[in-house]
Amino acid sequence: MSKSLSPEAIEALRRLNEVGIGQVTPALAPGVAGELLGMGLVVESAGGEVEITCAGRQYLSGDCD
């Protein structure tokens, strides 16, 4: 990826990647959420929660279905 993330953002992205369908997403600090949103690695849902995107999965693994 072109820009590196803070260690806190990487850990948050890993936690979001482990969330299954229908599970509650972990709360993120506003700065971490902003960092991930700004890079397009997560999106904000209507309920205000963030969900990992394909780009977020690619950032972690280099692969996305």
Biopython code that builds the backbone (N, CA, C, O; Angstrom):
import numpy as np
from Bio.PDB.StructureBuilder import StructureBuilder

atoms = [
    (1, "MET", "N", (0.839, -1.185, 0.000)),
    (1, "MET", "CA", (0.000, 0.000, 0.000)),
    (1, "MET", "C", (0.879, 1.241, 0.000)),
    (1, "MET", "O", (2.036, 1.204, 0.417)),
    (2, "SER", "N", (0.317, 2.315, -0.466)),
    (2, "SER", "CA", (1.090, 3.536, -0.613)),
    (2, "SER", "C", (1.339, 4.255, 0.704)),
    (2, "SER", "O", (2.355, 4.936, 0.839)),
    (3, "LYS", "N", (0.461, 4.129, 1.660)),
    (3, "LYS", "CA", (0.604, 4.832, 2.934)),
    (3, "LYS", "C", (0.486, 3.827, 4.068)),
    (3, "LYS", "O", (-0.391, 2.962, 4.055)),
    (4, "SER", "N", (1.371, 3.945, 5.045)),
    (4, "SER", "CA", (1.299, 3.018, 6.165)),
    (4, "SER", "C", (0.318, 3.540, 7.219)),
    (4, "SER", "O", (0.072, 4.740, 7.332)),
    (5, "LEU", "N", (-0.220, 2.610, 7.969)),
    (5, "LEU", "CA", (-1.166, 2.925, 9.035)),
    (5, "LEU", "C", (-0.461, 2.930, 10.379)),
    (5, "LEU", "O", (0.603, 2.332, 10.535)),
    (6, "SER", "N", (-1.052, 3.599, 11.333)),
    (6, "SER", "CA", (-0.549, 3.552, 12.703)),
    (6, "SER", "C", (-0.760, 2.140, 13.249)),
    (6, "SER", "O", (-1.636, 1.421, 12.770)),
    (7, "PRO", "N", (0.021, 1.738, 14.232)),
    (7, "PRO", "CA", (-0.181, 0.406, 14.830)),
    (7, "PRO", "C", (-1.603, 0.215, 15.371)),
    (7, "PRO", "O", (-2.152, -0.884, 15.293)),
    (8, "GLU", "N", (-2.197, 1.280, 15.919)),
    (8, "GLU", "CA", (-3.566, 1.188, 16.441)),
    (8, "GLU", "C", (-4.566, 0.923, 15.327)),
    (8, "GLU", "O", (-5.507, 0.150, 15.503)),
    (9, "ALA", "N", (-4.362, 1.564, 14.182)),
    (9, "ALA", "CA", (-5.270, 1.373, 13.051)),
    (9, "ALA", "C", (-5.132, -0.028, 12.475)),
    (9, "ALA", "O", (-6.127, -0.636, 12.081)),
    (10, "ILE", "N", (-3.923, -0.541, 12.421)),
    (10, "ILE", "CA", (-3.717, -1.905, 11.917)),
    (10, "ILE", "C", (-4.406, -2.909, 12.837)),
    (10, "ILE", "O", (-5.058, -3.839, 12.362)),
    (11, "GLU", "N", (-4.266, -2.730, 14.130)),
    (11, "GLU", "CA", (-4.919, -3.643, 15.081)),
    (11, "GLU", "C", (-6.438, -3.553, 14.953)),
    (11, "GLU", "O", (-7.126, -4.573, 14.997)),
    (12, "ALA", "N", (-6.963, -2.343, 14.796)),
    (12, "ALA", "CA", (-8.415, -2.175, 14.628)),
    (12, "ALA", "C", (-8.886, -2.859, 13.356)),
    (12, "ALA", "O", (-9.941, -3.494, 13.342)),
    (13, "LEU", "N", (-8.111, -2.733, 12.290)),
    (13, "LEU", "CA", (-8.473, -3.366, 11.019)),
    (13, "LEU", "C", (-8.475, -4.883, 11.171)),
    (13, "LEU", "O", (-9.354, -5.559, 10.636)),
    (14, "ARG", "N", (-7.510, -5.413, 11.885)),
    (14, "ARG", "CA", (-7.475, -6.866, 12.138)),
    (14, "ARG", "C", (-8.705, -7.314, 12.925)),
    (14, "ARG", "O", (-9.296, -8.350, 12.621)),
    (15, "ARG", "N", (-9.090, -6.529, 13.940)),
    (15, "ARG", "CA", (-10.285, -6.878, 14.730)),
    (15, "ARG", "C", (-11.538, -6.837, 13.854)),
    (15, "ARG", "O", (-12.400, -7.710, 13.957)),
    (16, "LEU", "N", (-11.635, -5.827, 12.996)),
    (16, "LEU", "CA", (-12.797, -5.731, 12.106)),
    (16, "LEU", "C", (-12.836, -6.890, 11.119)),
    (16, "LEU", "O", (-13.913, -7.354, 10.745)),
    (17, "ASN", "N", (-11.686, -7.351, 10.706)),
    (17, "ASN", "CA", (-11.615, -8.460, 9.759)),
    (17, "ASN", "C", (-12.130, -9.756, 10.373)),
    (17, "ASN", "O", (-12.581, -10.648, 9.654)),
    (18, "GLU", "N", (-12.066, -9.865, 11.685)),
    (18, "GLU", "CA", (-12.507, -11.079, 12.379)),
    (18, "GLU", "C", (-13.999, -11.077, 12.704)),
    (18, "GLU", "O", (-14.526, -12.095, 13.152)),
    (19, "VAL", "N", (-14.682, -9.971, 12.492)),
    (19, "VAL", "CA", (-16.104, -9.864, 12.811)),
    (19, "VAL", "C", (-16.913, -10.644, 11.771)),
    (19, "VAL", "O", (-16.737, -10.457, 10.567)),
    (20, "GLY", "N", (-17.785, -11.506, 12.244)),
    (20, "GLY", "CA", (-18.646, -12.276, 11.360)),
    (20, "GLY", "C", (-19.935, -11.531, 11.051)),
    (20, "GLY", "O", (-20.253, -10.520, 11.677)),
    (21, "ILE", "N", (-20.659, -12.041, 10.091)),
    (21, "ILE", "CA", (-21.938, -11.455, 9.703)),
    (21, "ILE", "C", (-22.894, -11.513, 10.884)),
    (21, "ILE", "O", (-23.053, -12.558, 11.515)),
    (22, "GLY", "N", (-23.522, -10.392, 11.175)),
    (22, "GLY", "CA", (-24.479, -10.318, 12.270)),
    (22, "GLY", "C", (-23.861, -10.044, 13.622)),
    (22, "GLY", "O", (-24.586, -9.856, 14.599)),
    (23, "GLN", "N", (-22.529, -10.015, 13.709)),
    (23, "GLN", "CA", (-21.871, -9.716, 14.974)),
    (23, "GLN", "C", (-21.684, -8.214, 15.113)),
    (23, "GLN", "O", (-21.618, -7.488, 14.122)),
    (24, "VAL", "N", (-21.600, -7.765, 16.342)),
    (24, "VAL", "CA", (-21.387, -6.351, 16.626)),
    (24, "VAL", "C", (-19.925, -6.012, 16.361)),
    (24, "VAL", "O", (-19.025, -6.737, 16.784)),
    (25, "THR", "N", (-19.697, -4.909, 15.663)),
    (25, "THR", "CA", (-18.327, -4.494, 15.383)),
    (25, "THR", "C", (-17.737, -3.801, 16.603)),
    (25, "THR", "O", (-18.459, -3.153, 17.360)),
    (26, "PRO", "N", (-16.429, -3.933, 16.798)),
    (26, "PRO", "CA", (-15.808, -3.274, 17.946)),
    (26, "PRO", "C", (-15.820, -1.756, 17.786)),
    (26, "PRO", "O", (-15.723, -1.235, 16.675)),
    (27, "ALA", "N", (-15.939, -1.066, 18.895)),
    (27, "ALA", "CA", (-15.896, 0.399, 18.861)),
    (27, "ALA", "C", (-14.467, 0.850, 18.568)),
    (27, "ALA", "O", (-13.508, 0.272, 19.078)),
    (28, "LEU", "N", (-14.337, 1.871, 17.755)),
    (28, "LEU", "CA", (-13.031, 2.405, 17.410)),
    (28, "LEU", "C", (-12.899, 3.831, 17.916)),
    (28, "LEU", "O", (-13.872, 4.584, 17.953)),
    (29, "ALA", "N", (-11.696, 4.189, 18.301)),
    (29, "ALA", "CA", (-11.425, 5.572, 18.679)),
    (29, "ALA", "C", (-11.656, 6.448, 17.447)),
    (29, "ALA", "O", (-11.351, 6.021, 16.334)),
    (30, "PRO", "N", (-12.182, 7.651, 17.617)),
    (30, "PRO", "CA", (-12.470, 8.513, 16.469)),
    (30, "PRO", "C", (-11.278, 8.735, 15.542)),
    (30, "PRO", "O", (-11.443, 8.754, 14.322)),
    (31, "GLY", "N", (-10.089, 8.903, 16.100)),
    (31, "GLY", "CA", (-8.905, 9.115, 15.261)),
    (31, "GLY", "C", (-8.560, 7.905, 14.420)),
    (31, "GLY", "O", (-8.166, 8.037, 13.261)),
    (32, "VAL", "N", (-8.707, 6.723, 15.005)),
    (32, "VAL", "CA", (-8.433, 5.475, 14.288)),
    (32, "VAL", "C", (-9.476, 5.279, 13.196)),
    (32, "VAL", "O", (-9.135, 4.936, 12.064)),
    (33, "ALA", "N", (-10.741, 5.495, 13.529)),
    (33, "ALA", "CA", (-11.808, 5.364, 12.529)),
    (33, "ALA", "C", (-11.570, 6.343, 11.382)),
    (33, "ALA", "O", (-11.730, 5.981, 10.217)),
    (34, "GLY", "N", (-11.193, 7.568, 11.703)),
    (34, "GLY", "CA", (-10.928, 8.560, 10.669)),
    (34, "GLY", "C", (-9.777, 8.166, 9.764)),
    (34, "GLY", "O", (-9.825, 8.379, 8.552)),
    (35, "GLU", "N", (-8.747, 7.592, 10.355)),
    (35, "GLU", "CA", (-7.595, 7.133, 9.579)),
    (35, "GLU", "C", (-8.009, 6.039, 8.594)),
    (35, "GLU", "O", (-7.635, 6.078, 7.421)),
    (36, "LEU", "N", (-8.777, 5.071, 9.075)),
    (36, "LEU", "CA", (-9.218, 3.966, 8.226)),
    (36, "LEU", "C", (-10.229, 4.426, 7.171)),
    (36, "LEU", "O", (-10.172, 3.991, 6.021)),
    (37, "LEU", "N", (-11.149, 5.302, 7.564)),
    (37, "LEU", "CA", (-12.129, 5.844, 6.610)),
    (37, "LEU", "C", (-11.425, 6.647, 5.520)),
    (37, "LEU", "O", (-11.769, 6.542, 4.342)),
    (38, "GLY", "N", (-10.441, 7.446, 5.915)),
    (38, "GLY", "CA", (-9.721, 8.284, 4.972)),
    (38, "GLY", "C", (-8.962, 7.502, 3.910)),
    (38, "GLY", "O", (-8.758, 7.986, 2.797)),
    (39, "MET", "N", (-8.548, 6.294, 4.261)),
    (39, "MET", "CA", (-7.831, 5.452, 3.304)),
    (39, "MET", "C", (-8.765, 4.507, 2.555)),
    (39, "MET", "O", (-8.318, 3.751, 1.692)),
    (40, "GLY", "N", (-10.069, 4.544, 2.880)),
    (40, "GLY", "CA", (-11.027, 3.679, 2.202)),
    (40, "GLY", "C", (-10.955, 2.233, 2.631)),
    (40, "GLY", "O", (-11.414, 1.349, 1.908)),
    (41, "LEU", "N", (-10.386, 1.975, 3.797)),
    (41, "LEU", "CA", (-10.253, 0.607, 4.283)),
    (41, "LEU", "C", (-11.474, 0.146, 5.056)),
    (41, "LEU", "O", (-11.659, -1.052, 5.271)),
    (42, "VAL", "N", (-12.304, 1.083, 5.475)),
    (42, "VAL", "CA", (-13.576, 0.797, 6.124)),
    (42, "VAL", "C", (-14.615, 1.772, 5.580)),
    (42, "VAL", "O", (-14.277, 2.811, 5.014)),
    (43, "VAL", "N", (-15.877, 1.418, 5.762)),
    (43, "VAL", "CA", (-16.989, 2.317, 5.430)),
    (43, "VAL", "C", (-17.875, 2.419, 6.662)),
    (43, "VAL", "O", (-17.922, 1.512, 7.492)),
    (44, "GLU", "N", (-18.569, 3.531, 6.763)),
    (44, "GLU", "CA", (-19.481, 3.730, 7.885)),
    (44, "GLU", "C", (-20.880, 3.309, 7.470)),
    (44, "GLU", "O", (-21.382, 3.725, 6.426)),
    (45, "SER", "N", (-21.506, 2.478, 8.300)),
    (45, "SER", "CA", (-22.858, 2.022, 8.003)),
    (45, "SER", "C", (-23.859, 3.045, 8.522)),
    (45, "SER", "O", (-23.490, 4.003, 9.201)),
    (46, "ALA", "N", (-25.117, 2.831, 8.196)),
    (46, "ALA", "CA", (-26.183, 3.741, 8.620)),
    (46, "ALA", "C", (-26.277, 3.842, 10.134)),
    (46, "ALA", "O", (-26.677, 4.882, 10.658)),
    (47, "GLY", "N", (-25.917, 2.786, 10.839)),
    (47, "GLY", "CA", (-25.980, 2.780, 12.292)),
    (47, "GLY", "C", (-24.780, 3.428, 12.960)),
    (47, "GLY", "O", (-24.700, 3.473, 14.188)),
    (48, "GLY", "N", (-23.846, 3.931, 12.159)),
    (48, "GLY", "CA", (-22.677, 4.582, 12.713)),
    (48, "GLY", "C", (-21.507, 3.645, 12.968)),
    (48, "GLY", "O", (-20.429, 4.092, 13.360)),
    (49, "GLU", "N", (-21.709, 2.351, 12.750)),
    (49, "GLU", "CA", (-20.618, 1.396, 12.901)),
    (49, "GLU", "C", (-19.764, 1.411, 11.643)),
    (49, "GLU", "O", (-20.218, 1.845, 10.584)),
    (50, "VAL", "N", (-18.529, 0.938, 11.758)),
    (50, "VAL", "CA", (-17.678, 0.822, 10.577)),
    (50, "VAL", "C", (-17.526, -0.639, 10.207)),
    (50, "VAL", "O", (-17.506, -1.518, 11.069)),
    (51, "GLU", "N", (-17.418, -0.886, 8.904)),
    (51, "GLU", "CA", (-17.255, -2.231, 8.377)),
    (51, "GLU", "C", (-16.041, -2.235, 7.467)),
    (51, "GLU", "O", (-15.809, -1.280, 6.726)),
    (52, "ILE", "N", (-15.267, -3.309, 7.522)),
    (52, "ILE", "CA", (-14.092, -3.429, 6.680)),
    (52, "ILE", "C", (-14.511, -3.570, 5.210)),
    (52, "ILE", "O", (-15.524, -4.198, 4.902)),
    (53, "THR", "N", (-13.730, -2.985, 4.324)),
    (53, "THR", "CA", (-13.984, -3.072, 2.891)),
    (53, "THR", "C", (-13.043, -4.095, 2.270)),
    (53, "THR", "O", (-12.149, -4.618, 2.935)),
    (54, "CYS", "N", (-13.255, -4.370, 0.999)),
    (54, "CYS", "CA", (-12.348, -5.245, 0.261)),
    (54, "CYS", "C", (-10.931, -4.665, 0.305)),
    (54, "CYS", "O", (-9.959, -5.406, 0.452)),
    (55, "ALA", "N", (-10.820, -3.355, 0.180)),
    (55, "ALA", "CA", (-9.507, -2.705, 0.243)),
    (55, "ALA", "C", (-8.859, -2.938, 1.606)),
    (55, "ALA", "O", (-7.642, -3.099, 1.696)),
    (56, "GLY", "N", (-9.663, -2.956, 2.658)),
    (56, "GLY", "CA", (-9.145, -3.233, 3.989)),
    (56, "GLY", "C", (-8.627, -4.654, 4.107)),
    (56, "GLY", "O", (-7.586, -4.892, 4.719)),
    (57, "ARG", "N", (-9.349, -5.594, 3.524)),
    (57, "ARG", "CA", (-8.904, -6.984, 3.531)),
    (57, "ARG", "C", (-7.617, -7.126, 2.706)),
    (57, "ARG", "O", (-6.706, -7.862, 3.083)),
    (58, "GLN", "N", (-7.558, -6.419, 1.591)),
    (58, "GLN", "CA", (-6.352, -6.465, 0.762)),
    (58, "GLN", "C", (-5.159, -5.896, 1.523)),
    (58, "GLN", "O", (-4.050, -6.422, 1.425)),
    (59, "TYR", "N", (-5.382, -4.831, 2.275)),
    (59, "TYR", "CA", (-4.296, -4.242, 3.048)),
    (59, "TYR", "C", (-3.707, -5.258, 4.008)),
    (59, "TYR", "O", (-2.493, -5.315, 4.200)),
    (60, "LEU", "N", (-4.581, -6.065, 4.614)),
    (60, "LEU", "CA", (-4.116, -7.061, 5.581)),
    (60, "LEU", "C", (-3.478, -8.275, 4.937)),
    (60, "LEU", "O", (-2.490, -8.801, 5.448)),
    (61, "SER", "N", (-4.030, -8.724, 3.822)),
    (61, "SER", "CA", (-3.585, -9.999, 3.275)),
    (61, "SER", "C", (-3.085, -9.963, 1.835)),
    (61, "SER", "O", (-2.429, -10.900, 1.381)),
    (62, "GLY", "N", (-3.388, -8.900, 1.124)),
    (62, "GLY", "CA", (-3.004, -8.865, -0.281)),
    (62, "GLY", "C", (-3.961, -9.638, -1.164)),
    (62, "GLY", "O", (-3.724, -9.771, -2.365)),
    (63, "ASP", "N", (-5.044, -10.153, -0.587)),
    (63, "ASP", "CA", (-6.004, -10.951, -1.336)),
    (63, "ASP", "C", (-7.413, -10.530, -0.960)),
    (63, "ASP", "O", (-7.680, -10.201, 0.196)),
    (64, "CYS", "N", (-8.311, -10.539, -1.927)),
    (64, "CYS", "CA", (-9.703, -10.216, -1.636)),
    (64, "CYS", "C", (-10.596, -10.916, -2.637)),
    (64, "CYS", "O", (-10.356, -10.866, -3.844)),
    (65, "ASP", "N", (-11.637, -11.575, -2.124)),
    (65, "ASP", "CA", (-12.586, -12.270, -3.005)),
    (65, "ASP", "C", (-13.645, -11.326, -3.472)),
    (65, "ASP", "O", (-14.537, -11.721, -4.223)),
]
sb = StructureBuilder()
sb.init_structure("model")
sb.init_model(0)
sb.init_chain("A")
sb.init_seg("    ")
for serial, (resi, resn, name, xyz) in enumerate(atoms, 1):
    if name == "N":
        sb.init_residue(resn, " ", resi, " ")
    sb.init_atom(name, np.array(xyz, "f"), 0.0, 1.0, " ", f" {name:<3s}", serial, name[0])
structure = sb.get_structure()
